[in-house]
């Protein structure tokens, strides 16, 4: 709409004559976005972006809303609503029936506020049937699985990595009774379906085949034509999903470690790492300048046939032909015109792995290893070519606390599972940066983003706490679990719904200071996992590590708050399914590592070796890890309702021991 309407002089005049335009950054203010998205869904039955809403002057009461409206020159068919017509119609109605508009808008806001409160208060459910929930989730994703291309929906296809992580981490529930080989087969297991999907995503055009990182979603079913925008949260969530694929397949899904390393590389050196290497930027645009000097989607990433072969000219024609076959480069482009509405991708090729390396080698009569080396050399040449001849897409340099929390946690896990110490250093640097610049030490509050005066939202606390727990379990640096605990207490203070349980999206002060028409609250997962679901998991994990029984109780209150919908459609609440299984099955258990650590080979320690085994060889989603040593015991001794003091007194001075503790009882854990 920016190109079609907001940059159009006639449309701009219409807006300025009758309206006061306000552009809201929905990443900076997801609360505002949430309020009016709920309004749009309630009044039209559907939602989406761009989100456009007309408000009563002097209030935040909505009169009318919609998503995309076509510009004057757009060729969208006669049925498509034109933005020009909408503007004129709203202006006319306001002039003719102003009082009616005001009263109707106010009533709508009040009804929405009542609806949110009623949903929260009526959904309480103390009794969950875990088996039924697991069956419903399995059935939903099985029925929606795309056996040809992978994924669990039709185009446009979003990866939704948190759904896949659930199916992998709890595969002993979703794939109960299957052996290791059956787990890898898409026609027999949920694990197999997820592995097939993740591999398909990695081979598709949604993956930057020349550089690193993943685009936001695919316009096509086969993952090959992306919307080229790269989001920080997608990289973090996909990194976790690929790590889960690697460890919960018994390290058999080797592709998963390859793509996980690719994302780590992108987060460490790519466009979303800030220029000082501190925090992470929020997004890289889809558009960039093309050869004609105009902004067009994918211009930085796509190739004409001639340009592709020109960039690889000095590799040799046969080598270039090998690469063209591997990446499906066609003389007249490989983008289906029906998906190129704006005609920006005519004669262009989006690179994707369409032919197996072995088949390419067979077709050209060359060894697989030689073809692989050719592909790697071509990647280097193509990346060098596009970096020196093309303008890179703009980057949204907001450093959003919530998404940085996701990246911190994913990198911390990657450092252990992939043995990448640089990933850990990057996670530590980002966490320390958020502590110094995104956290008000005098009040204990987070900011929404670095340099912003906007207070942190519920997701900022939820995602950062989760990241800090992962960081503690990768380093055993006590400062990170302390900070996570402080943030958890502050989150409960600022966002907890004392009447119905669960967390609101914003602080109560927003209703008064900014006149939001209601205080949003949701447990439903979207492109990101629900902050309420993540918070339930955080509370359970912190309860296990710190022995805080109140946290465990609060976690169950979150689950109960959304119990009715969670039981009815658990596939929409996957971030809460794990906490439900945890609460109602065996509960959290804790691995306690105690005793003196000895250096193994001058590089790694016994503790590092144990961590690797726990994460890779013995992964378990209901397990937390605690290290008792001379640096941490004073802190843990101050906690109530733990057995750490007794454990340390018995084992602290001896050789390293690994204990499995649950319900105040410990036994030695054998690998």
N, C-alpha and C positions, 0 to 999 in steps of 0.2 A: 504493500500500500504506500510505502514511502516513495517508491519510484513512480507508481501509477497515479497517486492522488495527492500526497502531501507536497510533492515537488511540482505540482501543476498549478499554474497561476490562477486559473478560474476556480479551482477547488479551494485554494488558499483564501481567495476573496470571500467565497461563501462561508467558510469557517470563521474568518475574522469578523465578518459583518454580523453574525448572529451568535457566535459561541466564543468561549474562552478555552482554547485547547490546552490540555495538561497531559504531558507524556510521563508515564510512570514506568520506571525500570522494575520489572517484576522480579528480577533477581535481587535487587536491593530491597524491595518491598513486597515479598511474597504474601504478606497478610492482606494487602490491598487487592492483589491479584486473586487471592482465595475468596475473598468476600464477593467480588463481582463475578467471578466464575461460577460461584454457587447461585448467584442471582440469575445469571444467564441460563444455567442448566435448569433452574426451577421454572423459568418463564418460557423457554424455547424447547426444552428437552434435550439440548445438546450444548457442548462447549467447544473450546478450541482457541487458538491464537492466530492472528492478532485479536486481542479482546478490545472491543470498543463499546463504551458506555456513556450515555448522556445523563448528566446529573442535574438536580435542582440547584440553581445558584444559591450559594451561601450554605449549602448542606452537602452531605454525601449520599442523599437519597437518589436511587436510580429511576430514571424515567423510561429508558429504552436501551437495548443493547444488541450486539451482534458480533460476528467475527469478521471474516473477510467480506468487504464490499468492493466490487470492481470499479476501476478508474474509468475515465472517459474514453480512453483509447483501447481498453482491454477487450479482447474478443473472447467472451465467455458464454456466448449464447444469449438468447432473448430472456431466458428465465432468470439469469443472474442479476441480483439486485445491484444497482449502480449507487456508489457512494454519494454522488451528486443528488440523486433522487431522495436518498435517505435524509440527507442534510436539509433539503427543502421541505420535506414532509414533517420532520421533527420541528423545524422552525415555525411552520404554519400552525401545527397543533398547539405549540406553546403559546403563540399569539392568540389563538382562538379560545383555548381552554386552559389557561394558565393555572387557575385555582384547582381545577380537576386534576391536572398533572401533579401539582404539589401534594394534594391529599392522597392520591393514588400511590405516588412514590413513597410517601411516609408509611402508608399502610403496608406496602410491599416489604419495606425494610423491617418493620415490626414483626410481620409474619415469618420472615426468614430467621430472625433472632429467636422466635418461639420454636421454630422447626429445629434449629440447631440444639437448643436446650432439650427439647422433647426427645430427639434422637438419642442424645447422650443419656438421658435419665431412663429411657424405656428399654435400652438394649442390655441391661445388666443380666448376666447369665453366670451363675456359680457352677453349673454342671456342664462340663464339656465331655464329649465322646471323642477321644483322641483317634480311635480307629475310624470313626465316621469322617472326621476331618481329613485324615490322611487319605481315605478312599476318595473323598470328593475332590481333593487337590489332584490326586493321581488321575482320576477320571477326566477332570477338566483339561489338564495339560496333554493327556493322551489323545483326547478327542480333537484337540486343536493343533496337534503336531503336524507340521508340514513334512511328510516323509521324503519329498523330493529335494527341497532346499534347506530344510531345517527351520527352526523357529516355531512359535506357538500362536501365530496370528497370520492374517493376510496383510498385504501391503496397504498403507505404509507400515513397514516392520521396524519396531523398536527392539533393541536387544533385551531390555528389562533384565539385567544381569542378576538382580537380587532374587528373582524367581528361580533362576537356574542354580544359584548358590544354595537355596533351600533344598531343592531336589537332590543336590549332590551331598550336602552335609548330613542330611537325614536319610540317606539311601538305605540304611538298615530298616527304615520304616516303609519307604516308598518302593523298595525293591527287595522286600523281605524274602529270604529263602533262595535267592539266586546266587549261583557261584560266580567266581571272578570273571570267567569268560562271558557268561550271560550278561553281566553288568555292562559290558562294553558294546552290546548289540542293541541298536536302536529299535529293532522290532520286538525286543523282549524286556527292556528295562527303561525306567525313566532316566537313569544315569546315561545309558546309551543314547537316548534322544537328546539329552543336553550336550553330550560330547560331540555328537554329529552337528548340532546347531552351532556350537562354539567353533568347531573346525570350519564350518561353512562360512561363518561370519569372518573368520580370519583370512579365508581365501577370497572373499568377496571384495567388491569395489568400496564397500563401507570401510574397509581397512585401507589405510594409505600404503599402497604396495611399494612405493619408492622411499618415502620417509618413514615416519612412525606414527602411531596413534590411530584412533578410530573416529569416524564421523558419527553424527547423532542418530540417524536412522536411514533406512533404505526405502526409496520410492517404489522399488520393485520387489517381487516375492523372492527373487534369487540373490538378494543382498548386493547386487552389482551396481546399482545406480543410487548413490547416496545423496542426501542433503548434506553438503560438504562441511557444515559447521562442526567444529570439534569442541566438546564441552568437557570441563575438568571432571565433573561428577561421573561422566561416562567412562573416562579413563580409569578412575579409581574403582568403580563398581565392576568394570570388566576385568581389571587386574585381579580383584578378589575372585571373580568367577573362574578365571583361568587358573589361578592358584588352587582353588577348590577342585577343579577338574583334574589337575595334576595329582594332588594328594589323595583324593577320594576314588581315583581309578587305580590306586596302588602304583603310582608313577608310570603307568602304562601309556597314558595319553601324552606322549612326548611333545606333540604339537602344542599342548597347553603351556609347557615351560617356555617354548619358543615365543609364543605371543605374549606371555607374561613378561619376558625379558624385553620384548619390543616396547611394551607400555612403560616399563621402568625407564628405558632409554629415553622415551618421549618426555616423561615427567622430569627427568634429570637435565635434559639438554634441549628439549623442544620449545615450541613457541609459547607454552603455558608456564614455563618457569620464569620467574621475574628476573630482570637484568642483573640483580645482585645475587641471585640464587637463594633468596630467602623464602618468600611465600610462593603461591601458585596463582596465576591469573585465571579468570573464570572461563574464557571462551576465545576461540579463533573463528572469525567470520567465514561464511561460505563463499562470499563474493570477493573478487579481486579484479584488478585492471587487466583487460584482455588486450590483444594486439591493436584493436581499433581505438584504444584509449577509453573504453567504457567498462563500467563494472558489470561483471556477469558471474553467475554462479559456477564454481568449479574451474574457473579460468587457470588457476595455479596448478591444478591437478591433472587436467585432461590433455590429450595429445592427438594431433592429426597424424595420419599415416606418414606423411612426408616429414613432419617434425620429429617423430619417433625414430625413424630410420636415420635422419640427419644427425640426431644426438648420439647415435651409436655407430656412426660411419666408420670411425677408425678401429672399431672392434672387428670389422669384417662383415660382409653381407650374410654369410651363413650364420654367423653368431647373432646378427640382428634378426634373422628369420626365426631362429630358435626362440629368441625372446618374444617376438611377435606372436608365435604360436602359444607360448606359455601364458602370455598376458592377454590373449584374445584381441590383438590389434588388427583392425580391419581397414581396408583401403577407403571405404566410405563411412567409417565410423561404426561403433558398436552400440550406440544409444538408440533405442526404439523411439521413433518420432512421437508416438502417442504419449510418452512420458516427458517430452520436451516441449511443454506448452508455450514457453517463452521463446522457443527456437534459439536458445543459447548454446546448444550442444550439437548443432548440425556438423557432420563430418568429424566429430570428436570421438575419441576412445577413452573410456574409463578403464583403467587397468584392473584386472582381476585374474586370479589363478583358475583358468578354465580347463587346463589339461595337466594331468599328473606328470611330475618330473620324469618318471620312468617311461611314460608314453612318448614324451618329447624326445627322450634319448633314443628310444626305439625307432622313432620316425626319422631321425637324422643319423642313425647308426653310430652313435657315440656313447661312451660310458656315462652312467648317471653322474658320477663324481665330476666329470668334465663339464657336463651341462650345468650342474649346480654352480660350479665356479664361474661359468659364463653369465649365469643369472645374477650372481653376486657382483660381478664386475659391472654389468649393465645397470644394476641398482645404483651403484656409486656414480656412474657416468650420467645417468638420468637425473639423479638428485643434484649433482653439480650443475648440470645444464639448466634445470628449472630455477635453482637458486641464483644463478648469474644472469638469467635472461628474463625472469618474470618478477613481477611485484608480488610480494607475499601478502596474503590476506591480513586485514587489520586484526588486532587482538584487543579484546575487552580486558583492560588491565585492572579491573576490580579484583581485589584479593578477598574473597568471601570466606568468612570463618567456617561455615558449615562444610563447604566443599573442600576446603583445606583439611578439615578434620577427616574427611573420607580419604583424601590422598595420603595423609600421614599414616592412618591405620593400614592402608593397603601396602604402602612402601615398607612399613615395619614388618608386616607378614612376609613380604617378598624377600626382605633381607635374610630371614631365617630359612625359608623354603628354598630359595634360589642361591643361598650362600653369597649374597651380594651386599658387602659391607658399605659400598657407596650408597646404596638405596637407604640403608639405615642412617647414614650421615645426613642424607637429604631430608629424611623424615624428621630427624632431630633438629635440624636447622629451621625447618618450617614451623615446628612446634614452639621452639624458642622465640621465633619471630612473632608468632601469634600471641605468645605470652607477653612480649614486650610492647606490641603495637595494637593488638586487638582485644586486650584484656585490661580492664580498669581495676588495678590492685586495691584501690581504696574502697571500692564498692563491691568487688567480686563479680562485676557484670562483664559480659562480652559485648563487643560491638558487632554490628552486622558485617561490616567490611572495614578494611584498614583505611583510616583517614575519615571515616564516616561518623556522624553524630547519631546515627540511627542505632538504637539498642539492638542487641542480638535477639533473634527469634528462637522459638523452641528448637528448630532444626539445628541452629548453631550449637546449642548446648548438647543435643543428642548426638550429633555426628562427631563433634570434637571429643566428647567424653569417650565414645567408642574408639576413636583414634588413639587417645591417650592410654586406654587399657591395653590396646595392641602394642603400643610403644613400651609400656612397662613390661609386658611379657616378652618383648624382644631384647630389652636392656637390663631389666630388673633395677632400673634407677628409680628410687623411691619417690623422687620429686614428681614423677608423672602420675603415679597412683594417688598421691596426695592432692594434686591439682584436679584430677578426675573426681575425687571425692568432694572437694570444695565446690566444683561446678555442679555436681549432682545435687548437693544441698541447695545451691542457689537456684537451680532449675525447679526444684520442688517448691521453693519459696515464691518464685515469680510466676510460674505457669500452671501449677497444680489446680485442678478443679476440685475444690473442697466438698462440693455438693454431690458430684457424680463420679469422681475419679478420673484419671487420665490427665493429659496435658493440653491446655489451650495453645494455640499457635503464637499468641502474643501476650504481653503483659496486660494486666487489667487497666493500667494507666492510659493505654492507647484509646480505650473507649471514651475516656473523659477528655484527654488532651487533643485528640485528633478526630473525635466524633465518628469513629467507625460505626457502621450501623449495627454490627454485632461482633462478638468475639469469636473468630473462627476456631474450629477444632475438628480434627479428622484423624481417623485411623487407617484410611484407605491408602494403599500403595499407588504411586503414579510412576513416572519415569525414575523417580527416586523412592527408596523405601520410606514408609511412613515414620516420621519422627517418634510417634507413639510406640510403634513396633520396635524401633531401635532403642528407645528408652526402656522398654520392658526388658530387653536383653541386657542393657547396661546395668539396670538395677539388680538383675539376677547375678551377673558376673561380679559386680562390686560387693554384693552380699556374700558371695562365696569367698572372695579375696579378703574382705575386711571383717567378716563375721557380723555384718549389720542385718539383723533380722527384719528391721523396719523396711529396708530396701526390698527384701524378698516379698514382704506384704504389699508394698506399693506396686511392685511388678504385677502381682496378681490382680490388683485393683484396676490397673490399666487394661489387662486382658478382659476382666469382667465388664468394664465400661463398654466395650465393643463386642460383647459376647454373643448377642443375638445375630448380628450380621456376620461375625466371625464364624459362627456355626453354620449359618445359611449359605455363605459364599466365601469359604476360606481362601480360595484362589485369588481373591481381591485383597487379602490381608496376609500375604505370605510372610511379611516381616514379623507377624505375631504368631505364626504357626510354630516356629521354633520355641519361643517362650512358653507356649501352651504345652508342648511336649515336655519341655524342661520342668514346668510346674507340676504336671500331672503324672509324669512317669517316674524317672529315677531321681530327678532333681540334679542340681549342679554338684560336681565333684571337683576336688582340688588336688593337683599334683604339687607336692612340696619338695623342693630341692634343697637339701641341707648338708652341711659339712664343708670341708676344705676343698677348694678347687685346685687342680694341678694342671699346669700347662702340658699339652699333649706333644706338640711337635714344633714349638716355637712360634706358631701362628694362631692356632685355635685352642680353646680350653675344653675341659671336660664338660662344663656347663653348656657351651656352644654345641658340642656333639650331642648332648642329651636333648637340647632344644630341637635340633634337627630331627632326631628320632621321634620325638613327641609330635612334631608338626607333620612330618612326611611319612614316617613308617607306622605311627600309631595315632592318627588324627581322630579327635573325638569332639563333637560340637558342644558337649555338656561339660567341658573341662576347662578350668582356669589353672594358671601356673604361678606359683609363688616361690621366691628365693629367700631363704633365711640365711643370713650371714652377719658378720660383725657390722656391716654398714646399714642393715635394715632391721635388726632385731629390736633396737630401742623403739622404733616406730611401731612395730607389730606387737610389742609387749604392752603398749598403751591401749590397745584395742580390747574391747570387751567381747565375751562369747567366742573366743578363739582358743585353739590348743597350741598356738605357736610357741608359747613359753616352754611348755612341757617338751615339745618336740625338739626345740633348740637345746634345752638342757641335756637331753638324752643323746642327741646326735651331732650337736654343733661343733664339737671339737674333734670329731673323727673324720674318717674318709667320707667322700661324697656319697650321699644316699638319696634315692628317689622314692618318695612315699606317696601313696594314693590315699587321700583323706576324704571322709564323708561322714556327716552326722557325728562329729567329734571322735571318730575312730580312724586310725591310720594303719596301713600295712605296707610293706615294702612292695614297690612296683617293679616287676621284672619285664624287661624288653624281650 
